[in-house]
Amino acid sequence: MDLGITMKKLARRVGVTETTVYNWEARNIKPL
């Protein structure tokens, strides 16, 4: 899904690391 923001900005907004956001996107890992 394209929200029009970077992974870094999304990570900051939801309080996780940029690596976590990458994992959600690239590896199709779902948050709990």
mmCIF entry with sequence, helices, sheets and N, C-alpha, C, O atoms, coordinates in Angstrom:
data_MODEL
# 
_entry.id   MODEL 
# 
_entity.id                         1 
_entity.type                       polymer 
_entity.pdbx_number_of_molecules   1 
# 
_entity_poly.entity_id                      1 
_entity_poly.type                           'polypeptide(L)' 
_entity_poly.nstd_linkage                   no 
_entity_poly.nstd_monomer                   no 
_entity_poly.pdbx_seq_one_letter_code       MDLGITMKKLARRVGVTETTVYNWEARNIKPL 
_entity_poly.pdbx_seq_one_letter_code_can   MDLGITMKKLARRVGVTETTVYNWEARNIKPL 
_entity_poly.pdbx_strand_id                 A 
# 
loop_
_entity_poly_seq.entity_id 
_entity_poly_seq.num 
_entity_poly_seq.mon_id 
_entity_poly_seq.hetero 
1 1  MET n 
1 2  ASP n 
1 3  LEU n 
1 4  GLY n 
1 5  ILE n 
1 6  THR n 
1 7  MET n 
1 8  LYS n 
1 9  LYS n 
1 10 LEU n 
1 11 ALA n 
1 12 ARG n 
1 13 ARG n 
1 14 VAL n 
1 15 GLY n 
1 16 VAL n 
1 17 THR n 
1 18 GLU n 
1 19 THR n 
1 20 THR n 
1 21 VAL n 
1 22 TYR n 
1 23 ASN n 
1 24 TRP n 
1 25 GLU n 
1 26 ALA n 
1 27 ARG n 
1 28 ASN n 
1 29 ILE n 
1 30 LYS n 
1 31 PRO n 
1 32 LEU n 
# 
_struct_asym.id          A 
_struct_asym.entity_id   1 
# 
loop_
_struct_conf.conf_type_id 
_struct_conf.id 
_struct_conf.pdbx_PDB_helix_id 
_struct_conf.beg_label_comp_id 
_struct_conf.beg_label_asym_id 
_struct_conf.beg_label_seq_id 
_struct_conf.pdbx_beg_PDB_ins_code 
_struct_conf.end_label_comp_id 
_struct_conf.end_label_asym_id 
_struct_conf.end_label_seq_id 
_struct_conf.pdbx_end_PDB_ins_code 
_struct_conf.beg_auth_comp_id 
_struct_conf.beg_auth_asym_id 
_struct_conf.beg_auth_seq_id 
_struct_conf.end_auth_comp_id 
_struct_conf.end_auth_asym_id 
_struct_conf.end_auth_seq_id 
_struct_conf.pdbx_PDB_helix_class 
_struct_conf.details 
_struct_conf.pdbx_PDB_helix_length 
HELX_P HELX_P1 AA1 MET A 7  ? VAL A 14 ? MET A 7  VAL A 14 1 ? 8 
HELX_P HELX_P2 AA2 GLU A 18 ? ALA A 26 ? GLU A 18 ALA A 26 1 ? 9 
# 
_struct_conf_type.id          HELX_P 
_struct_conf_type.criteria    ? 
_struct_conf_type.reference   ? 
# 
loop_
_atom_site.group_PDB 
_atom_site.id 
_atom_site.type_symbol 
_atom_site.label_atom_id 
_atom_site.label_alt_id 
_atom_site.label_comp_id 
_atom_site.label_asym_id 
_atom_site.label_entity_id 
_atom_site.label_seq_id 
_atom_site.pdbx_PDB_ins_code 
_atom_site.Cartn_x 
_atom_site.Cartn_y 
_atom_site.Cartn_z 
_atom_site.occupancy 
_atom_site.B_iso_or_equiv 
_atom_site.pdbx_formal_charge 
_atom_site.auth_seq_id 
_atom_site.auth_comp_id 
_atom_site.auth_asym_id 
_atom_site.auth_atom_id 
_atom_site.pdbx_PDB_model_num 
ATOM 1   N N  . MET A 1 1  ? 0.849  -1.171  0.000  1.00 0.00 ? 1  MET A N  1 
ATOM 2   C CA . MET A 1 1  ? 0.000  0.000   0.000  1.00 0.00 ? 1  MET A CA 1 
ATOM 3   C C  . MET A 1 1  ? 0.893  1.232   0.000  1.00 0.00 ? 1  MET A C  1 
ATOM 4   O O  . MET A 1 1  ? 1.872  1.290   0.745  1.00 0.00 ? 1  MET A O  1 
ATOM 5   N N  . ASP A 1 2  ? 0.569  2.197   -0.815 1.00 0.00 ? 2  ASP A N  1 
ATOM 6   C CA . ASP A 1 2  ? 1.360  3.414   -0.914 1.00 0.00 ? 2  ASP A CA 1 
ATOM 7   C C  . ASP A 1 2  ? 0.675  4.529   -0.143 1.00 0.00 ? 2  ASP A C  1 
ATOM 8   O O  . ASP A 1 2  ? -0.385 5.010   -0.543 1.00 0.00 ? 2  ASP A O  1 
ATOM 9   N N  . LEU A 1 3  ? 1.286  4.939   0.966  1.00 0.00 ? 3  LEU A N  1 
ATOM 10  C CA . LEU A 1 3  ? 0.730  6.015   1.780  1.00 0.00 ? 3  LEU A CA 1 
ATOM 11  C C  . LEU A 1 3  ? 1.344  7.366   1.441  1.00 0.00 ? 3  LEU A C  1 
ATOM 12  O O  . LEU A 1 3  ? 0.936  8.396   1.978  1.00 0.00 ? 3  LEU A O  1 
ATOM 13  N N  . GLY A 1 4  ? 2.330  7.354   0.544  1.00 0.00 ? 4  GLY A N  1 
ATOM 14  C CA . GLY A 1 4  ? 2.975  8.594   0.151  1.00 0.00 ? 4  GLY A CA 1 
ATOM 15  C C  . GLY A 1 4  ? 3.960  9.127   1.181  1.00 0.00 ? 4  GLY A C  1 
ATOM 16  O O  . GLY A 1 4  ? 4.295  10.311  1.150  1.00 0.00 ? 4  GLY A O  1 
ATOM 17  N N  . ILE A 1 5  ? 4.436  8.274   2.101  1.00 0.00 ? 5  ILE A N  1 
ATOM 18  C CA . ILE A 1 5  ? 5.452  8.676   3.065  1.00 0.00 ? 5  ILE A CA 1 
ATOM 19  C C  . ILE A 1 5  ? 6.566  7.636   3.058  1.00 0.00 ? 5  ILE A C  1 
ATOM 20  O O  . ILE A 1 5  ? 6.381  6.507   2.603  1.00 0.00 ? 5  ILE A O  1 
ATOM 21  N N  . THR A 1 6  ? 7.719  8.036   3.568  1.00 0.00 ? 6  THR A N  1 
ATOM 22  C CA . THR A 1 6  ? 8.853  7.112   3.598  1.00 0.00 ? 6  THR A CA 1 
ATOM 23  C C  . THR A 1 6  ? 8.706  6.111   4.738  1.00 0.00 ? 6  THR A C  1 
ATOM 24  O O  . THR A 1 6  ? 7.929  6.314   5.671  1.00 0.00 ? 6  THR A O  1 
ATOM 25  N N  . MET A 1 7  ? 9.471  5.024   4.642  1.00 0.00 ? 7  MET A N  1 
ATOM 26  C CA . MET A 1 7  ? 9.462  4.034   5.721  1.00 0.00 ? 7  MET A CA 1 
ATOM 27  C C  . MET A 1 7  ? 9.923  4.665   7.029  1.00 0.00 ? 7  MET A C  1 
ATOM 28  O O  . MET A 1 7  ? 9.406  4.339   8.097  1.00 0.00 ? 7  MET A O  1 
ATOM 29  N N  . LYS A 1 8  ? 10.896 5.565   6.944  1.00 0.00 ? 8  LYS A N  1 
ATOM 30  C CA . LYS A 1 8  ? 11.416 6.220   8.143  1.00 0.00 ? 8  LYS A CA 1 
ATOM 31  C C  . LYS A 1 8  ? 10.325 7.046   8.819  1.00 0.00 ? 8  LYS A C  1 
ATOM 32  O O  . LYS A 1 8  ? 10.163 6.980   10.037 1.00 0.00 ? 8  LYS A O  1 
ATOM 33  N N  . LYS A 1 9  ? 9.579  7.822   8.035  1.00 0.00 ? 9  LYS A N  1 
ATOM 34  C CA . LYS A 1 9  ? 8.504  8.641   8.604  1.00 0.00 ? 9  LYS A CA 1 
ATOM 35  C C  . LYS A 1 9  ? 7.399  7.773   9.184  1.00 0.00 ? 9  LYS A C  1 
ATOM 36  O O  . LYS A 1 9  ? 6.876  8.068   10.259 1.00 0.00 ? 9  LYS A O  1 
ATOM 37  N N  . LEU A 1 10 ? 7.040  6.706   8.483  1.00 0.00 ? 10 LEU A N  1 
ATOM 38  C CA . LEU A 1 10 ? 6.013  5.803   8.983  1.00 0.00 ? 10 LEU A CA 1 
ATOM 39  C C  . LEU A 1 10 ? 6.461  5.161   10.291 1.00 0.00 ? 10 LEU A C  1 
ATOM 40  O O  . LEU A 1 10 ? 5.683  5.067   11.240 1.00 0.00 ? 10 LEU A O  1 
ATOM 41  N N  . ALA A 1 11 ? 7.709  4.721   10.339 1.00 0.00 ? 11 ALA A N  1 
ATOM 42  C CA . ALA A 1 11 ? 8.245  4.099   11.553 1.00 0.00 ? 11 ALA A CA 1 
ATOM 43  C C  . ALA A 1 11 ? 8.155  5.057   12.733 1.00 0.00 ? 11 ALA A C  1 
ATOM 44  O O  . ALA A 1 11 ? 7.744  4.661   13.823 1.00 0.00 ? 11 ALA A O  1 
ATOM 45  N N  . ARG A 1 12 ? 8.532  6.300   12.525 1.00 0.00 ? 12 ARG A N  1 
ATOM 46  C CA . ARG A 1 12 ? 8.455  7.293   13.603 1.00 0.00 ? 12 ARG A CA 1 
ATOM 47  C C  . ARG A 1 12 ? 7.019  7.511   14.054 1.00 0.00 ? 12 ARG A C  1 
ATOM 48  O O  . ARG A 1 12 ? 6.751  7.626   15.250 1.00 0.00 ? 12 ARG A O  1 
ATOM 49  N N  . ARG A 1 13 ? 6.103  7.567   13.107 1.00 0.00 ? 13 ARG A N  1 
ATOM 50  C CA . ARG A 1 13 ? 4.694  7.816   13.446 1.00 0.00 ? 13 ARG A CA 1 
ATOM 51  C C  . ARG A 1 13 ? 4.072  6.693   14.260 1.00 0.00 ? 13 ARG A C  1 
ATOM 52  O O  . ARG A 1 13 ? 3.252  6.946   15.144 1.00 0.00 ? 13 ARG A O  1 
ATOM 53  N N  . VAL A 1 14 ? 4.456  5.450   13.967 1.00 0.00 ? 14 VAL A N  1 
ATOM 54  C CA . VAL A 1 14 ? 3.839  4.323   14.678 1.00 0.00 ? 14 VAL A CA 1 
ATOM 55  C C  . VAL A 1 14 ? 4.714  3.784   15.804 1.00 0.00 ? 14 VAL A C  1 
ATOM 56  O O  . VAL A 1 14 ? 4.316  2.850   16.499 1.00 0.00 ? 14 VAL A O  1 
ATOM 57  N N  . GLY A 1 15 ? 5.905  4.360   15.994 1.00 0.00 ? 15 GLY A N  1 
ATOM 58  C CA . GLY A 1 15 ? 6.746  3.997   17.121 1.00 0.00 ? 15 GLY A CA 1 
ATOM 59  C C  . GLY A 1 15 ? 7.496  2.688   16.989 1.00 0.00 ? 15 GLY A C  1 
ATOM 60  O O  . GLY A 1 15 ? 7.680  1.966   17.969 1.00 0.00 ? 15 GLY A O  1 
ATOM 61  N N  . VAL A 1 16 ? 7.932  2.381   15.765 1.00 0.00 ? 16 VAL A N  1 
ATOM 62  C CA . VAL A 1 16 ? 8.731  1.176   15.533 1.00 0.00 ? 16 VAL A CA 1 
ATOM 63  C C  . VAL A 1 16 ? 9.980  1.567   14.759 1.00 0.00 ? 16 VAL A C  1 
ATOM 64  O O  . VAL A 1 16 ? 10.134 2.717   14.348 1.00 0.00 ? 16 VAL A O  1 
ATOM 65  N N  . THR A 1 17 ? 10.876 0.594   14.562 1.00 0.00 ? 17 THR A N  1 
ATOM 66  C CA . THR A 1 17 ? 12.084 0.879   13.793 1.00 0.00 ? 17 THR A CA 1 
ATOM 67  C C  . THR A 1 17 ? 11.790 0.823   12.297 1.00 0.00 ? 17 THR A C  1 
ATOM 68  O O  . THR A 1 17 ? 10.797 0.245   11.854 1.00 0.00 ? 17 THR A O  1 
ATOM 69  N N  . GLU A 1 18 ? 12.671 1.433   11.550 1.00 0.00 ? 18 GLU A N  1 
ATOM 70  C CA . GLU A 1 18 ? 12.549 1.396   10.089 1.00 0.00 ? 18 GLU A CA 1 
ATOM 71  C C  . GLU A 1 18 ? 12.673 -0.044  9.581  1.00 0.00 ? 18 GLU A C  1 
ATOM 72  O O  . GLU A 1 18 ? 12.040 -0.414  8.592  1.00 0.00 ? 18 GLU A O  1 
ATOM 73  N N  . THR A 1 19 ? 13.484 -0.846  10.256 1.00 0.00 ? 19 THR A N  1 
ATOM 74  C CA . THR A 1 19 ? 13.627 -2.261  9.897  1.00 0.00 ? 19 THR A CA 1 
ATOM 75  C C  . THR A 1 19 ? 12.307 -3.000  10.041 1.00 0.00 ? 19 THR A C  1 
ATOM 76  O O  . THR A 1 19 ? 11.970 -3.842  9.208  1.00 0.00 ? 19 THR A O  1 
ATOM 77  N N  . THR A 1 20 ? 11.562 -2.692  11.088 1.00 0.00 ? 20 THR A N  1 
ATOM 78  C CA . THR A 1 20 ? 10.257 -3.320  11.296 1.00 0.00 ? 20 THR A CA 1 
ATOM 79  C C  . THR A 1 20 ? 9.316  -2.989  10.146 1.00 0.00 ? 20 THR A C  1 
ATOM 80  O O  . THR A 1 20 ? 8.623  -3.869  9.637  1.00 0.00 ? 20 THR A O  1 
ATOM 81  N N  . VAL A 1 21 ? 9.288  -1.739  9.738  1.00 0.00 ? 21 VAL A N  1 
ATOM 82  C CA . VAL A 1 21 ? 8.438  -1.335  8.612  1.00 0.00 ? 21 VAL A CA 1 
ATOM 83  C C  . VAL A 1 21 ? 8.879  -2.062  7.349  1.00 0.00 ? 21 VAL A C  1 
ATOM 84  O O  . VAL A 1 21 ? 8.042  -2.531  6.577  1.00 0.00 ? 21 VAL A O  1 
ATOM 85  N N  . TYR A 1 22 ? 10.187 -2.159  7.135  1.00 0.00 ? 22 TYR A N  1 
ATOM 86  C CA . TYR A 1 22 ? 10.704 -2.894  5.981  1.00 0.00 ? 22 TYR A CA 1 
ATOM 87  C C  . TYR A 1 22 ? 10.207 -4.337  6.005  1.00 0.00 ? 22 TYR A C  1 
ATOM 88  O O  . TYR A 1 22 ? 9.771  -4.865  4.982  1.00 0.00 ? 22 TYR A O  1 
ATOM 89  N N  . ASN A 1 23 ? 10.272 -4.969  7.170  1.00 0.00 ? 23 ASN A N  1 
ATOM 90  C CA . ASN A 1 23 ? 9.818  -6.356  7.285  1.00 0.00 ? 23 ASN A CA 1 
ATOM 91  C C  . ASN A 1 23 ? 8.336  -6.473  6.957  1.00 0.00 ? 23 ASN A C  1 
ATOM 92  O O  . ASN A 1 23 ? 7.932  -7.418  6.279  1.00 0.00 ? 23 ASN A O  1 
ATOM 93  N N  . TRP A 1 24 ? 7.530  -5.546  7.415  1.00 0.00 ? 24 TRP A N  1 
ATOM 94  C CA . TRP A 1 24 ? 6.094  -5.565  7.102  1.00 0.00 ? 24 TRP A CA 1 
ATOM 95  C C  . TRP A 1 24 ? 5.884  -5.494  5.595  1.00 0.00 ? 24 TRP A C  1 
ATOM 96  O O  . TRP A 1 24 ? 5.065  -6.226  5.039  1.00 0.00 ? 24 TRP A O  1 
ATOM 97  N N  . GLU A 1 25 ? 6.626  -4.610  4.940  1.00 0.00 ? 25 GLU A N  1 
ATOM 98  C CA . GLU A 1 25 ? 6.449  -4.377  3.505  1.00 0.00 ? 25 GLU A CA 1 
ATOM 99  C C  . GLU A 1 25 ? 7.080  -5.469  2.642  1.00 0.00 ? 25 GLU A C  1 
ATOM 100 O O  . GLU A 1 25 ? 6.399  -6.109  1.840  1.00 0.00 ? 25 GLU A O  1 
ATOM 101 N N  . ALA A 1 26 ? 8.372  -5.673  2.812  1.00 0.00 ? 26 ALA A N  1 
ATOM 102 C CA . ALA A 1 26 ? 9.125  -6.538  1.908  1.00 0.00 ? 26 ALA A CA 1 
ATOM 103 C C  . ALA A 1 26 ? 8.933  -8.023  2.188  1.00 0.00 ? 26 ALA A C  1 
ATOM 104 O O  . ALA A 1 26 ? 8.949  -8.843  1.270  1.00 0.00 ? 26 ALA A O  1 
ATOM 105 N N  . ARG A 1 27 ? 8.756  -8.356  3.432  1.00 0.00 ? 27 ARG A N  1 
ATOM 106 C CA . ARG A 1 27 ? 8.660  -9.769  3.796  1.00 0.00 ? 27 ARG A CA 1 
ATOM 107 C C  . ARG A 1 27 ? 7.238  -10.188 4.118  1.00 0.00 ? 27 ARG A C  1 
ATOM 108 O O  . ARG A 1 27 ? 6.988  -11.332 4.499  1.00 0.00 ? 27 ARG A O  1 
ATOM 109 N N  . ASN A 1 28 ? 6.315  -9.264  3.966  1.00 0.00 ? 28 ASN A N  1 
ATOM 110 C CA . ASN A 1 28 ? 4.898  -9.537  4.187  1.00 0.00 ? 28 ASN A CA 1 
ATOM 111 C C  . ASN A 1 28 ? 4.633  -10.071 5.596  1.00 0.00 ? 28 ASN A C  1 
ATOM 112 O O  . ASN A 1 28 ? 3.818  -10.973 5.786  1.00 0.00 ? 28 ASN A O  1 
ATOM 113 N N  . ILE A 1 29 ? 5.336  -9.496  6.581  1.00 0.00 ? 29 ILE A N  1 
ATOM 114 C CA . ILE A 1 29 ? 5.126  -9.858  7.981  1.00 0.00 ? 29 ILE A CA 1 
ATOM 115 C C  . ILE A 1 29 ? 4.096  -8.900  8.559  1.00 0.00 ? 29 ILE A C  1 
ATOM 116 O O  . ILE A 1 29 ? 4.236  -7.682  8.444  1.00 0.00 ? 29 ILE A O  1 
ATOM 117 N N  . LYS A 1 30 ? 3.074  -9.449  9.172  1.00 0.00 ? 30 LYS A N  1 
ATOM 118 C CA . LYS A 1 30 ? 1.982  -8.635  9.704  1.00 0.00 ? 30 LYS A CA 1 
ATOM 119 C C  . LYS A 1 30 ? 2.234  -8.279  11.165 1.00 0.00 ? 30 LYS A C  1 
ATOM 120 O O  . LYS A 1 30 ? 2.701  -9.123  11.930 1.00 0.00 ? 30 LYS A O  1 
ATOM 121 N N  . PRO A 1 31 ? 1.933  -7.042  11.565 1.00 0.00 ? 31 PRO A N  1 
ATOM 122 C CA . PRO A 1 31 ? 2.045  -6.680  12.982 1.00 0.00 ? 31 PRO A CA 1 
ATOM 123 C C  . PRO A 1 31 ? 0.981  -7.407  13.794 1.00 0.00 ? 31 PRO A C  1 
ATOM 124 O O  . PRO A 1 31 ? -0.074 -7.768  13.273 1.00 0.00 ? 31 PRO A O  1 
ATOM 125 N N  . LEU A 1 32 ? 1.265  -7.615  15.060 1.00 0.00 ? 32 LEU A N  1 
ATOM 126 C CA . LEU A 1 32 ? 0.299  -8.311  15.921 1.00 0.00 ? 32 LEU A CA 1 
ATOM 127 C C  . LEU A 1 32 ? -0.852 -7.418  16.295 1.00 0.00 ? 32 LEU A C  1 
ATOM 128 O O  . LEU A 1 32 ? -1.756 -7.844  17.015 1.00 0.00 ? 32 LEU A O  1 
# 
